[in-house]
Amino acid sequence: MLKDFFNKKRRYATVPPERQQPASMNEGVMTKCPSCKTIVYTKELRKHQMVCMNCQHHMPITAPERIEGLFDEGTFSEINTYLVSSDPLGFPDYMKKVEQDKKKTDLHEAVVTGKGTIDSHPVVAGVMDSRFRMGSMGSVVGEKIARAIEEAAADGVPFVMFSSSGGARMQEGVLSLMQMAKTSAALKKLDREGLLFISIMTHPTTGGVSASFASLGDYNFAEPGALIGFAGRRIIEQTIRQELPEDFQTAEFLLKHGQLDDVISRTDMREKLSAILAIHRT
């Protein structure tokens, strides 16, 4: 393993700013787990899909990394790639920040949609990336997800969605909120076709995304430790004037209270999805 010390290939940090470790750790040969503080080889951690081998803490990954670890090699084909945001409200510096995120992530928007196979099972999928405007759902994100759902209905295949979002994109105002209805309506059409929708919520899935398509799956799953909820903890506590449980709005809390079907480790996700797709394959 000493050879890893001589691998100087740049490692790009994928963790949102509030959870980042020093860049020297994230972008180098070694990575420090933010949960158990264990220092491990970044190369080995990536082989384990950024799940700590010591404590099983799930670190954020990019949309391309998730796609690579989930789909059969060479089968994923992106759709609606070049849809890009406009600035309908003339919000100060909005387009400047969008352009910065494009360069930072090498993505056009906060979601990647496409077709592929998971263990030979054909699906249409959407994968959100929290590095792009914190995965917020603006007009383009909602449109890409709705089109992907319609593509699944046209092809007669299941739709799989990985959510990672801070909620609706405030810079687009009510147009962003309209995406909640648009995506939900598209899913209703998919349901009328008798087709499967599997929703997987990752850290974080909050706001308008959690209150719309992310919670409408035939199966609703989440990764361990994922923050899932609509309003923030502080707002809820101030509203109800009660202290909330320590694990409130975690995936495990939601599973315990019947709002999820299962909490699945990232390293087991492909196998579990394959089993479900096999059961529902027509």
Residue, then its C-alpha position, 0 to 999 in steps of 0.5 A: m500500500l506504500k505505492d499509494f503515497f506516490n499517487k499524486k492524482r488530485r482528489y476533489a472534495t465532494v463534501p458540502p462546506e459545512r461538513q468538509q475536513p481540511a483540503s489537505m486531508n480530502e484532496g490528498v493520499m489520506t482522508k480523515c473520517p468526520s465521524c470516528k476520526t480514523i485516517v484511511y487511504t483515500k484510494e481504499l475509501r473510494k473503493h468502498q464508495m466513501v463509506c468508512m471501513n471503521c464506523q460505516h459513516h457515509m461520506p458524500i459522493t458526487a453524482p458521477e461517482r454514484i452512477e459509476g458504482l451503481f450501473d453496469e459498466g458502460t450502460f449509463s447514457e445521460i439524457n437532457t444533458y444540456l438544459v441550463s438555468s436562466d435568471p427569471l427574477g434577475f436575482p443578484d449574482y445568481m448566474k455568476k454562482v451557477e457558472q461557478d458551480k458548473k466549473k467546480t462540478d463539471l455538471h450543467e445542473a444539480v441533477v444528472t438523469g439518464k438510462g442504464t442497467i443495474d445488474s442487467h435490469p433496465v431503468v431510468a434514473g435521476v441522481m442529484d449532486s449537492r455540490f451544485r447550489m446545494g442540490s437545490m431544485g430550480s426549474v431545470v432540476g424539476e424539468k429534468i426529473a419530470r422528463a426522466i419520469e416521462e422517459a421511464a413511462a414511455d420505455g415501460v421501465p422503473f424509475v430510480m431517484f437518488s435525492s440530495s438537496g437543500g430544497a427549492r431554489m430560492q433564487e427562482g422564487v415560485l417557479s422553483l416551488m412549481q417543480m414540486a407539483k410538476t414532478s409529483a404529477a409526472l409520478k402519478k402518470l408513471d403510477r397509472e402505467g403500473l411502473l415502479f418508482i424507487s426513491i433513495m434519500t441521501h444526506p441531506t434531503t430536505g425542504g421542497v424535495s423531501a415534500s414532493f417526489a422524494s417521498l412518493g416512492d413505491y419504495n422509500f429508502a435512505e442511506p444511514g445517517a441521512l438528514i431528511g425533513f422539511a423544516g429545520r430542527r430549530i424552526i420546529e422546536q420554536t414553533i412547537r416549543q418542545e425539545l426534539p429527540e437527538d436523532f430527529q430527522t435522521a434516516e433511522f428516526l424516520l424508519k423507526h416511525g414508519q416513514l421509510d421502508d428501509v435504511i440501506s448502506r451504500t455498499d449494499m444498494r446495488e444488490k438490494l436494488s437488483a433484487i427489487l427490480a428482479i421481483h418487479r420485472t415484467 
